[in-house]
Amino acid sequence: MNFSKYEYFTLSEDLNPIITAGMKGVVLEIYNSGEAYEVEFVKTDGTNYEFCSQSTFTVRPEVMSKLSGEEK
């Protein structure tokens, strides 16, 4: 599945203890024509979720699901 820059998605598996399945994220960068994506997860207060001082994460498309219009 291919994603565009700034497209929202839902994570389908845990990345770490903070970034877990079901969280909504946004694509920031596309690597190798969609083999991986640099993404971030934003809290309701506008700040990023962090894990080990990292606020962006490289994610494979297999663990990302597209959101429908009403889910965004």
N, CA, C and O atoms as a Maestro MAE file, in Angstrom:
{
 s_m_m2io_version
 :::
 2.0.0
}

f_m_ct {
 s_m_title
 :::
 protein
 m_atom[288] {
  # First column is atom index #
  i_m_mmod_type
  r_m_x_coord
  r_m_y_coord
  r_m_z_coord
  i_m_residue_number
  s_m_chain_name
  s_m_pdb_residue_name
  s_m_pdb_atom_name
  i_m_atomic_number
  :::
  1 25 0.844 -1.174 0.000 1 A "MET " " N  " 7
  2 3 0.000 0.000 0.000 1 A "MET " " CA " 6
  3 2 0.889 1.236 0.000 1 A "MET " " C  " 6
  4 15 1.840 1.319 0.777 1 A "MET " " O  " 8
  5 25 0.590 2.178 -0.853 2 A "ASN " " N  " 7
  6 3 1.375 3.410 -0.933 2 A "ASN " " CA " 6
  7 2 0.668 4.558 -0.225 2 A "ASN " " C  " 6
  8 15 -0.556 4.678 -0.263 2 A "ASN " " O  " 8
  9 25 1.460 5.385 0.412 3 A "PHE " " N  " 7
  10 3 0.961 6.564 1.108 3 A "PHE " " CA " 6
  11 2 1.629 7.802 0.522 3 A "PHE " " C  " 6
  12 15 2.731 7.727 -0.020 3 A "PHE " " O  " 8
  13 25 0.961 8.923 0.634 4 A "SER " " N  " 7
  14 3 1.490 10.208 0.186 4 A "SER " " CA " 6
  15 2 2.000 10.987 1.387 4 A "SER " " C  " 6
  16 15 1.624 10.705 2.525 4 A "SER " " O  " 8
  17 25 2.861 11.973 1.127 5 A "LYS " " N  " 7
  18 3 3.298 12.864 2.204 5 A "LYS " " CA " 6
  19 2 2.082 13.526 2.839 5 A "LYS " " C  " 6
  20 15 1.147 13.939 2.153 5 A "LYS " " O  " 8
  21 25 2.115 13.615 4.152 6 A "TYR " " N  " 7
  22 3 1.101 14.255 4.985 6 A "TYR " " CA " 6
  23 2 -0.218 13.483 5.024 6 A "TYR " " C  " 6
  24 15 -1.230 14.015 5.480 6 A "TYR " " O  " 8
  25 25 -0.215 12.245 4.556 7 A "GLU " " N  " 7
  26 3 -1.413 11.409 4.641 7 A "GLU " " CA " 6
  27 2 -1.478 10.789 6.033 7 A "GLU " " C  " 6
  28 15 -0.458 10.398 6.600 7 A "GLU " " O  " 8
  29 25 -2.695 10.704 6.573 8 A "TYR " " N  " 7
  30 3 -2.914 10.103 7.884 8 A "TYR " " CA " 6
  31 2 -3.113 8.600 7.743 8 A "TYR " " C  " 6
  32 15 -3.589 8.120 6.714 8 A "TYR " " O  " 8
  33 25 -2.743 7.863 8.785 9 A "PHE " " N  " 7
  34 3 -2.885 6.411 8.785 9 A "PHE " " CA " 6
  35 2 -3.097 5.939 10.222 9 A "PHE " " C  " 6
  36 15 -2.930 6.704 11.172 9 A "PHE " " O  " 8
  37 25 -3.466 4.671 10.362 10 A "THR " " N  " 7
  38 3 -3.563 4.022 11.663 10 A "THR " " CA " 6
  39 2 -2.501 2.937 11.733 10 A "THR " " C  " 6
  40 15 -2.294 2.197 10.770 10 A "THR " " O  " 8
  41 25 -1.843 2.845 12.850 11 A "LEU " " N  " 7
  42 3 -0.803 1.852 13.065 11 A "LEU " " CA " 6
  43 2 -1.455 0.517 13.439 11 A "LEU " " C  " 6
  44 15 -2.353 0.492 14.280 11 A "LEU " " O  " 8
  45 25 -1.020 -0.594 12.829 12 A "SER " " N  " 7
  46 3 -1.651 -1.888 13.081 12 A "SER " " CA " 6
  47 2 -0.874 -2.791 14.042 12 A "SER " " C  " 6
  48 15 -1.354 -3.865 14.405 12 A "SER " " O  " 8
  49 25 0.322 -2.363 14.455 13 A "GLU " " N  " 7
  50 3 1.058 -3.116 15.476 13 A "GLU " " CA " 6
  51 2 1.913 -2.159 16.297 13 A "GLU " " C  " 6
  52 15 2.258 -1.066 15.848 13 A "GLU " " O  " 8
  53 25 2.246 -2.591 17.499 14 A "ASP " " N  " 7
  54 3 3.055 -1.758 18.395 14 A "ASP " " CA " 6
  55 2 4.457 -1.548 17.825 14 A "ASP " " C  " 6
  56 15 5.079 -2.483 17.321 14 A "ASP " " O  " 8
  57 25 4.953 -0.293 17.910 15 A "LEU " " N  " 7
  58 3 6.349 -0.006 17.568 15 A "LEU " " CA " 6
  59 2 7.235 -0.077 18.801 15 A "LEU " " C  " 6
  60 15 8.393 -0.488 18.724 15 A "LEU " " O  " 8
  61 25 6.682 0.327 19.940 16 A "ASN " " N  " 7
  62 3 7.393 0.360 21.209 16 A "ASN " " CA " 6
  63 2 6.342 0.516 22.310 16 A "ASN " " C  " 6
  64 15 5.152 0.510 21.993 16 A "ASN " " O  " 8
  65 25 6.712 0.652 23.569 17 A "PRO " " N  " 7
  66 3 5.706 0.762 24.638 17 A "PRO " " CA " 6
  67 2 4.834 2.031 24.576 17 A "PRO " " C  " 6
  68 15 3.752 2.051 25.163 17 A "PRO " " O  " 8
  69 25 5.274 3.072 23.887 18 A "ILE " " N  " 7
  70 3 4.531 4.332 23.791 18 A "ILE " " CA " 6
  71 2 3.723 4.403 22.500 18 A "ILE " " C  " 6
  72 15 2.563 4.813 22.522 18 A "ILE " " O  " 8
  73 25 4.312 4.015 21.391 19 A "ILE " " N  " 7
  74 3 3.662 4.069 20.072 19 A "ILE " " CA " 6
  75 2 3.057 2.694 19.821 19 A "ILE " " C  " 6
  76 15 3.765 1.735 19.511 19 A "ILE " " O  " 8
  77 25 1.729 2.614 19.963 20 A "THR " " N  " 7
  78 3 1.063 1.314 19.951 20 A "THR " " CA " 6
  79 2 -0.001 1.211 18.857 20 A "THR " " C  " 6
  80 15 -0.441 2.211 18.291 20 A "THR " " O  " 8
  81 25 -0.392 -0.013 18.585 21 A "ALA " " N  " 7
  82 3 -1.410 -0.296 17.569 21 A "ALA " " CA " 6
  83 2 -2.656 0.538 17.826 21 A "ALA " " C  " 6
  84 15 -3.074 0.717 18.970 21 A "ALA " " O  " 8
  85 25 -3.245 1.048 16.744 22 A "GLY " " N  " 7
  86 3 -4.458 1.857 16.837 22 A "GLY " " CA " 6
  87 2 -4.212 3.354 16.837 22 A "GLY " " C  " 6
  88 15 -5.139 4.140 16.636 22 A "GLY " " O  " 8
  89 25 -2.961 3.754 17.062 23 A "MET " " N  " 7
  90 3 -2.660 5.190 17.063 23 A "MET " " CA " 6
  91 2 -2.689 5.728 15.638 23 A "MET " " C  " 6
  92 15 -2.326 5.039 14.684 23 A "MET " " O  " 8
  93 25 -3.130 6.974 15.519 24 A "LYS " " N  " 7
  94 3 -3.128 7.652 14.225 24 A "LYS " " CA " 6
  95 2 -1.833 8.436 14.076 24 A "LYS " " C  " 6
  96 15 -1.371 9.083 15.016 24 A "LYS " " O  " 8
  97 25 -1.247 8.368 12.866 25 A "GLY " " N  " 7
  98 3 -0.018 9.078 12.579 25 A "GLY " " CA " 6
  99 2 -0.120 9.795 11.249 25 A "GLY " " C  " 6
  100 15 -1.137 9.716 10.559 25 A "GLY " " O  " 8
  101 25 0.951 10.499 10.898 26 A "VAL " " N  " 7
  102 3 1.010 11.213 9.628 26 A "VAL " " CA " 6
  103 2 2.362 10.950 8.973 26 A "VAL " " C  " 6
  104 15 3.391 10.899 9.646 26 A "VAL " " O  " 8
  105 25 2.345 10.784 7.654 27 A "VAL " " N  " 7
  106 3 3.555 10.526 6.880 27 A "VAL " " CA " 6
  107 2 4.306 11.831 6.661 27 A "VAL " " C  " 6
  108 15 3.722 12.818 6.215 27 A "VAL " " O  " 8
  109 25 5.600 11.841 6.973 28 A "LEU " " N  " 7
  110 3 6.446 13.016 6.764 28 A "LEU " " CA " 6
  111 2 7.359 12.861 5.560 28 A "LEU " " C  " 6
  112 15 7.572 13.817 4.814 28 A "LEU " " O  " 8
  113 25 7.901 11.663 5.364 29 A "GLU " " N  " 7
  114 3 8.825 11.391 4.259 29 A "GLU " " CA " 6
  115 2 8.559 10.004 3.715 29 A "GLU " " C  " 6
  116 15 8.080 9.121 4.428 29 A "GLU " " O  " 8
  117 25 8.877 9.822 2.443 30 A "ILE " " N  " 7
  118 3 8.723 8.534 1.771 30 A "ILE " " CA " 6
  119 2 10.115 8.059 1.360 30 A "ILE " " C  " 6
  120 15 10.858 8.792 0.708 30 A "ILE " " O  " 8
  121 25 10.466 6.827 1.745 31 A "TYR " " N  " 7
  122 3 11.775 6.272 1.424 31 A "TYR " " CA " 6
  123 2 11.650 5.150 0.395 31 A "TYR " " C  " 6
  124 15 10.758 4.307 0.486 31 A "TYR " " O  " 8
  125 25 12.555 5.149 -0.582 32 A "ASN " " N  " 7
  126 3 12.637 4.072 -1.576 32 A "ASN " " CA " 6
  127 2 11.290 3.763 -2.216 32 A "ASN " " C  " 6
  128 15 10.860 2.610 -2.257 32 A "ASN " " O  " 8
  129 25 10.636 4.796 -2.711 33 A "SER " " N  " 7
  130 3 9.351 4.656 -3.419 33 A "SER " " CA " 6
  131 2 8.304 3.905 -2.606 33 A "SER " " C  " 6
  132 15 7.530 3.122 -3.157 33 A "SER " " O  " 8
  133 25 8.280 4.142 -1.304 34 A "GLY " " N  " 7
  134 3 7.241 3.565 -0.458 34 A "GLY " " CA " 6
  135 2 7.623 2.283 0.262 34 A "GLY " " C  " 6
  136 15 6.754 1.609 0.814 34 A "GLY " " O  " 8
  137 25 8.912 1.930 0.269 35 A "GLU " " N  " 7
  138 3 9.343 0.758 1.030 35 A "GLU " " CA " 6
  139 2 9.310 1.028 2.527 35 A "GLU " " C  " 6
  140 15 9.191 0.099 3.325 35 A "GLU " " O  " 8
  141 25 9.414 2.304 2.911 36 A "ALA " " N  " 7
  142 3 9.341 2.716 4.310 36 A "ALA " " CA " 6
  143 2 8.937 4.185 4.357 36 A "ALA " " C  " 6
  144 15 9.078 4.917 3.378 36 A "ALA " " O  " 8
  145 25 8.431 4.598 5.514 37 A "TYR " " N  " 7
  146 3 7.954 5.964 5.691 37 A "TYR " " CA " 6
  147 2 8.466 6.522 7.008 37 A "TYR " " C  " 6
  148 15 8.540 5.807 8.007 37 A "TYR " " O  " 8
  149 25 8.818 7.796 7.006 38 A "GLU " " N  " 7
  150 3 9.139 8.515 8.234 38 A "GLU " " CA " 6
  151 2 7.832 9.142 8.699 38 A "GLU " " C  " 6
  152 15 7.193 9.879 7.948 38 A "GLU " " O  " 8
  153 25 7.435 8.852 9.931 39 A "VAL " " N  " 7
  154 3 6.116 9.269 10.414 39 A "VAL " " CA " 6
  155 2 6.228 9.900 11.798 39 A "VAL " " C  " 6
  156 15 7.250 9.780 12.474 39 A "VAL " " O  " 8
  157 25 5.161 10.571 12.198 40 A "GLU " " N  " 7
  158 3 5.064 11.093 13.558 40 A "GLU " " CA " 6
  159 2 3.665 10.852 14.077 40 A "GLU " " C  " 6
  160 15 2.717 10.660 13.315 40 A "GLU " " O  " 8
  161 25 3.560 10.866 15.402 41 A "PHE " " N  " 7
  162 3 2.293 10.679 16.098 41 A "PHE " " CA " 6
  163 2 2.126 11.879 17.015 41 A "PHE " " C  " 6
  164 15 3.001 12.161 17.834 41 A "PHE " " O  " 8
  165 25 1.007 12.590 16.884 42 A "VAL " " N  " 7
  166 3 0.821 13.860 17.572 42 A "VAL " " CA " 6
  167 2 -0.278 13.743 18.628 42 A "VAL " " C  " 6
  168 15 -1.348 13.191 18.372 42 A "VAL " " O  " 8
  169 25 0.006 14.268 19.805 43 A "LYS " " N  " 7
  170 3 -0.971 14.299 20.902 43 A "LYS " " CA " 6
  171 2 -2.023 15.366 20.633 43 A "LYS " " C  " 6
  172 15 -1.839 16.216 19.761 43 A "LYS " " O  " 8
  173 25 -3.114 15.326 21.369 44 A "THR " " N  " 7
  174 3 -4.187 16.313 21.197 44 A "THR " " CA " 6
  175 2 -3.727 17.727 21.535 44 A "THR " " C  " 6
  176 15 -4.333 18.692 21.070 44 A "THR " " O  " 8
  177 25 -2.662 17.875 22.340 45 A "ASP " " N  " 7
  178 3 -2.163 19.217 22.675 45 A "ASP " " CA " 6
  179 2 -1.196 19.755 21.610 45 A "ASP " " C  " 6
  180 15 -0.663 20.855 21.753 45 A "ASP " " O  " 8
  181 25 -0.972 18.964 20.529 46 A "GLY " " N  " 7
  182 3 -0.118 19.415 19.436 46 A "GLY " " CA " 6
  183 2 1.340 19.008 19.549 46 A "GLY " " C  " 6
  184 15 2.119 19.251 18.627 46 A "GLY " " O  " 8
  185 25 1.726 18.394 20.659 47 A "THR " " N  " 7
  186 3 3.101 17.921 20.803 47 A "THR " " CA " 6
  187 2 3.210 16.479 20.300 47 A "THR " " C  " 6
  188 15 2.214 15.759 20.227 47 A "THR " " O  " 8
  189 25 4.425 16.073 19.957 48 A "ASN " " N  " 7
  190 3 4.653 14.723 19.448 48 A "ASN " " CA " 6
  191 2 4.832 13.722 20.576 48 A "ASN " " C  " 6
  192 15 5.378 14.041 21.632 48 A "ASN " " O  " 8
  193 25 4.363 12.511 20.335 49 A "TYR " " N  " 7
  194 3 4.732 11.407 21.211 49 A "TYR " " CA " 6
  195 2 6.213 11.144 21.001 49 A "TYR " " C  " 6
  196 15 6.717 11.259 19.884 49 A "TYR " " O  " 8
  197 25 6.913 10.788 22.081 50 A "GLU " " N  " 7
  198 3 8.340 10.501 21.997 50 A "GLU " " CA " 6
  199 2 8.636 9.170 22.668 50 A "GLU " " C  " 6
  200 15 7.946 8.746 23.595 50 A "GLU " " O  " 8
  201 25 9.680 8.527 22.171 51 A "PHE " " N  " 7
  202 3 10.195 7.312 22.799 51 A "PHE " " CA " 6
  203 2 11.705 7.348 22.669 51 A "PHE " " C  " 6
  204 15 12.229 7.438 21.558 51 A "PHE " " O  " 8
  205 25 12.406 7.278 23.780 52 A "CYS " " N  " 7
  206 3 13.880 7.350 23.808 52 A "CYS " " CA " 6
  207 2 14.379 8.596 23.085 52 A "CYS " " C  " 6
  208 15 15.317 8.527 22.291 52 A "CYS " " O  " 8
  209 25 13.754 9.727 23.360 53 A "SER " " N  " 7
  210 3 14.092 11.034 22.784 53 A "SER " " CA " 6
  211 2 13.889 11.110 21.275 53 A "SER " " C  " 6
  212 15 14.400 12.026 20.631 53 A "SER " " O  " 8
  213 25 13.173 10.188 20.720 54 A "GLN " " N  " 7
  214 3 12.886 10.169 19.277 54 A "GLN " " CA " 6
  215 2 11.416 10.535 19.085 54 A "GLN " " C  " 6
  216 15 10.543 9.992 19.761 54 A "GLN " " O  " 8
  217 25 11.142 11.476 18.144 55 A "SER " " N  " 7
  218 3 9.759 11.899 17.910 55 A "SER " " CA " 6
  219 2 9.254 11.552 16.512 55 A "SER " " C  " 6
  220 15 8.071 11.731 16.219 55 A "SER " " O  " 8
  221 25 10.143 11.056 15.643 56 A "THR " " N  " 7
  222 3 9.723 10.528 14.350 56 A "THR " " CA " 6
  223 2 10.232 9.096 14.249 56 A "THR " " C  " 6
  224 15 11.226 8.726 14.874 56 A "THR " " O  " 8
  225 25 9.532 8.304 13.451 57 A "PHE " " N  " 7
  226 3 9.824 6.878 13.399 57 A "PHE " " CA " 6
  227 2 9.762 6.391 11.960 57 A "PHE " " C  " 6
  228 15 8.944 6.866 11.172 57 A "PHE " " O  " 8
  229 25 10.624 5.445 11.620 58 A "THR " " N  " 7
  230 3 10.592 4.826 10.306 58 A "THR " " CA " 6
  231 2 9.716 3.581 10.400 58 A "THR " " C  " 6
  232 15 9.944 2.705 11.235 58 A "THR " " O  " 8
  233 25 8.705 3.520 9.523 59 A "VAL " " N  " 7
  234 3 7.694 2.471 9.607 59 A "VAL " " CA " 6
  235 2 7.531 1.812 8.240 59 A "VAL " " C  " 6
  236 15 7.586 2.481 7.208 59 A "VAL " " O  " 8
  237 25 7.333 0.505 8.242 60 A "ARG " " N  " 7
  238 3 7.040 -0.239 7.015 60 A "ARG " " CA " 6
  239 2 5.563 -0.092 6.661 60 A "ARG " " C  " 6
  240 15 4.731 0.022 7.560 60 A "ARG " " O  " 8
  241 25 5.222 -0.092 5.390 61 A "PRO " " N  " 7
  242 3 3.813 0.065 5.002 61 A "PRO " " CA " 6
  243 2 2.932 -1.090 5.473 61 A "PRO " " C  " 6
  244 15 1.717 -0.920 5.578 61 A "PRO " " O  " 8
  245 25 3.505 -2.255 5.758 62 A "GLU " " N  " 7
  246 3 2.718 -3.403 6.221 62 A "GLU " " CA " 6
  247 2 2.030 -3.160 7.558 62 A "GLU " " C  " 6
  248 15 1.053 -3.835 7.880 62 A "GLU " " O  " 8
  249 25 2.523 -2.208 8.335 63 A "VAL " " N  " 7
  250 3 1.929 -1.936 9.655 63 A "VAL " " CA " 6
  251 2 1.100 -0.656 9.642 63 A "VAL " " C  " 6
  252 15 0.763 -0.120 10.698 63 A "VAL " " O  " 8
  253 25 0.770 -0.166 8.446 64 A "MET " " N  " 7
  254 3 -0.001 1.075 8.298 64 A "MET " " CA " 6
  255 2 -1.301 0.787 7.555 64 A "MET " " C  " 6
  256 15 -1.316 0.030 6.585 64 A "MET " " O  " 8
  257 25 -2.398 1.399 8.021 65 A "SER " " N  " 7
  258 3 -3.694 1.277 7.353 65 A "SER " " CA " 6
  259 2 -4.211 2.654 7.009 65 A "SER " " C  " 6
  260 15 -4.135 3.576 7.820 65 A "SER " " O  " 8
  261 25 -4.735 2.794 5.807 66 A "LYS " " N  " 7
  262 3 -5.284 4.101 5.387 66 A "LYS " " CA " 6
  263 2 -6.541 4.403 6.178 66 A "LYS " " C  " 6
  264 15 -7.290 3.502 6.553 66 A "LYS " " O  " 8
  265 25 -6.757 5.681 6.424 67 A "LEU " " N  " 7
  266 3 -7.971 6.141 7.111 67 A "LEU " " CA " 6
  267 2 -9.004 6.553 6.080 67 A "LEU " " C  " 6
  268 15 -8.673 7.111 5.034 67 A "LEU " " O  " 8
  269 25 -10.258 6.269 6.388 68 A "SER " " N  " 7
  270 3 -11.321 6.771 5.528 68 A "SER " " CA " 6
  271 2 -11.549 8.247 5.843 68 A "SER " " C  " 6
  272 15 -11.034 8.741 6.846 68 A "SER " " O  " 8
  273 25 -12.289 8.945 5.032 69 A "GLY " " N  " 7
  274 3 -12.527 10.383 5.207 69 A "GLY " " CA " 6
  275 2 -13.079 10.750 6.566 69 A "GLY " " C  " 6
  276 15 -12.682 11.765 7.139 69 A "GLY " " O  " 8
  277 25 -13.997 9.938 7.100 70 A "GLU " " N  " 7
  278 3 -14.602 10.292 8.395 70 A "GLU " " CA " 6
  279 2 -13.735 9.932 9.587 70 A "GLU " " C  " 6
  280 15 -14.024 10.372 10.699 70 A "GLU " " O  " 8
  281 25 -12.687 9.150 9.398 71 A "GLU " " N  " 7
  282 3 -11.795 8.784 10.500 71 A "GLU " " CA " 6
  283 2 -10.722 9.826 10.780 71 A "GLU " " C  " 6
  284 15 -10.117 9.805 11.852 71 A "GLU " " O  " 8
  285 25 -10.472 10.729 9.851 72 A "LYS " " N  " 7
  286 3 -9.373 11.688 9.982 72 A "LYS " " CA " 6
  287 2 -9.631 12.726 11.014 72 A "LYS " " C  " 6
  288 15 -8.793 13.601 11.234 72 A "LYS " " O  " 8
  :::
 }
 m_bond[287] {
  # First column is bond index #
  i_m_from
  i_m_to
  i_m_order
  :::
  1 1 2 1
  2 2 3 1
  3 3 4 2
  4 3 5 1
  5 5 6 1
  6 6 7 1
  7 7 8 2
  8 7 9 1
  9 9 10 1
  10 10 11 1
  11 11 12 2
  12 11 13 1
  13 13 14 1
  14 14 15 1
  15 15 16 2
  16 15 17 1
  17 17 18 1
  18 18 19 1
  19 19 20 2
  20 19 21 1
  21 21 22 1
  22 22 23 1
  23 23 24 2
  24 23 25 1
  25 25 26 1
  26 26 27 1
  27 27 28 2
  28 27 29 1
  29 29 30 1
  30 30 31 1
  31 31 32 2
  32 31 33 1
  33 33 34 1
  34 34 35 1
  35 35 36 2
  36 35 37 1
  37 37 38 1
  38 38 39 1
  39 39 40 2
  40 39 41 1
  41 41 42 1
  42 42 43 1
  43 43 44 2
  44 43 45 1
  45 45 46 1
  46 46 47 1
  47 47 48 2
  48 47 49 1
  49 49 50 1
  50 50 51 1
  51 51 52 2
  52 51 53 1
  53 53 54 1
  54 54 55 1
  55 55 56 2
  56 55 57 1
  57 57 58 1
  58 58 59 1
  59 59 60 2
  60 59 61 1
  61 61 62 1
  62 62 63 1
  63 63 64 2
  64 63 65 1
  65 65 66 1
  66 66 67 1
  67 67 68 2
  68 67 69 1
  69 69 70 1
  70 70 71 1
  71 71 72 2
  72 71 73 1
  73 73 74 1
  74 74 75 1
  75 75 76 2
  76 75 77 1
  77 77 78 1
  78 78 79 1
  79 79 80 2
  80 79 81 1
  81 81 82 1
  82 82 83 1
  83 83 84 2
  84 83 85 1
  85 85 86 1
  86 86 87 1
  87 87 88 2
  88 87 89 1
  89 89 90 1
  90 90 91 1
  91 91 92 2
  92 91 93 1
  93 93 94 1
  94 94 95 1
  95 95 96 2
  96 95 97 1
  97 97 98 1
  98 98 99 1
  99 99 100 2
  100 99 101 1
  101 101 102 1
  102 102 103 1
  103 103 104 2
  104 103 105 1
  105 105 106 1
  106 106 107 1
  107 107 108 2
  108 107 109 1
  109 109 110 1
  110 110 111 1
  111 111 112 2
  112 111 113 1
  113 113 114 1
  114 114 115 1
  115 115 116 2
  116 115 117 1
  117 117 118 1
  118 118 119 1
  119 119 120 2
  120 119 121 1
  121 121 122 1
  122 122 123 1
  123 123 124 2
  124 123 125 1
  125 125 126 1
  126 126 127 1
  127 127 128 2
  128 127 129 1
  129 129 130 1
  130 130 131 1
  131 131 132 2
  132 131 133 1
  133 133 134 1
  134 134 135 1
  135 135 136 2
  136 135 137 1
  137 137 138 1
  138 138 139 1
  139 139 140 2
  140 139 141 1
  141 141 142 1
  142 142 143 1
  143 143 144 2
  144 143 145 1
  145 145 146 1
  146 146 147 1
  147 147 148 2
  148 147 149 1
  149 149 150 1
  150 150 151 1
  151 151 152 2
  152 151 153 1
  153 153 154 1
  154 154 155 1
  155 155 156 2
  156 155 157 1
  157 157 158 1
  158 158 159 1
  159 159 160 2
  160 159 161 1
  161 161 162 1
  162 162 163 1
  163 163 164 2
  164 163 165 1
  165 165 166 1
  166 166 167 1
  167 167 168 2
  168 167 169 1
  169 169 170 1
  170 170 171 1
  171 171 172 2
  172 171 173 1
  173 173 174 1
  174 174 175 1
  175 175 176 2
  176 175 177 1
  177 177 178 1
  178 178 179 1
  179 179 180 2
  180 179 181 1
  181 181 182 1
  182 182 183 1
  183 183 184 2
  184 183 185 1
  185 185 186 1
  186 186 187 1
  187 187 188 2
  188 187 189 1
  189 189 190 1
  190 190 191 1
  191 191 192 2
  192 191 193 1
  193 193 194 1
  194 194 195 1
  195 195 196 2
  196 195 197 1
  197 197 198 1
  198 198 199 1
  199 199 200 2
  200 199 201 1
  201 201 202 1
  202 202 203 1
  203 203 204 2
  204 203 205 1
  205 205 206 1
  206 206 207 1
  207 207 208 2
  208 207 209 1
  209 209 210 1
  210 210 211 1
  211 211 212 2
  212 211 213 1
  213 213 214 1
  214 214 215 1
  215 215 216 2
  216 215 217 1
  217 217 218 1
  218 218 219 1
  219 219 220 2
  220 219 221 1
  221 221 222 1
  222 222 223 1
  223 223 224 2
  224 223 225 1
  225 225 226 1
  226 226 227 1
  227 227 228 2
  228 227 229 1
  229 229 230 1
  230 230 231 1
  231 231 232 2
  232 231 233 1
  233 233 234 1
  234 234 235 1
  235 235 236 2
  236 235 237 1
  237 237 238 1
  238 238 239 1
  239 239 240 2
  240 239 241 1
  241 241 242 1
  242 242 243 1
  243 243 244 2
  244 243 245 1
  245 245 246 1
  246 246 247 1
  247 247 248 2
  248 247 249 1
  249 249 250 1
  250 250 251 1
  251 251 252 2
  252 251 253 1
  253 253 254 1
  254 254 255 1
  255 255 256 2
  256 255 257 1
  257 257 258 1
  258 258 259 1
  259 259 260 2
  260 259 261 1
  261 261 262 1
  262 262 263 1
  263 263 264 2
  264 263 265 1
  265 265 266 1
  266 266 267 1
  267 267 268 2
  268 267 269 1
  269 269 270 1
  270 270 271 1
  271 271 272 2
  272 271 273 1
  273 273 274 1
  274 274 275 1
  275 275 276 2
  276 275 277 1
  277 277 278 1
  278 278 279 1
  279 279 280 2
  280 279 281 1
  281 281 282 1
  282 282 283 1
  283 283 284 2
  284 283 285 1
  285 285 286 1
  286 286 287 1
  287 287 288 2
  :::
 }
}
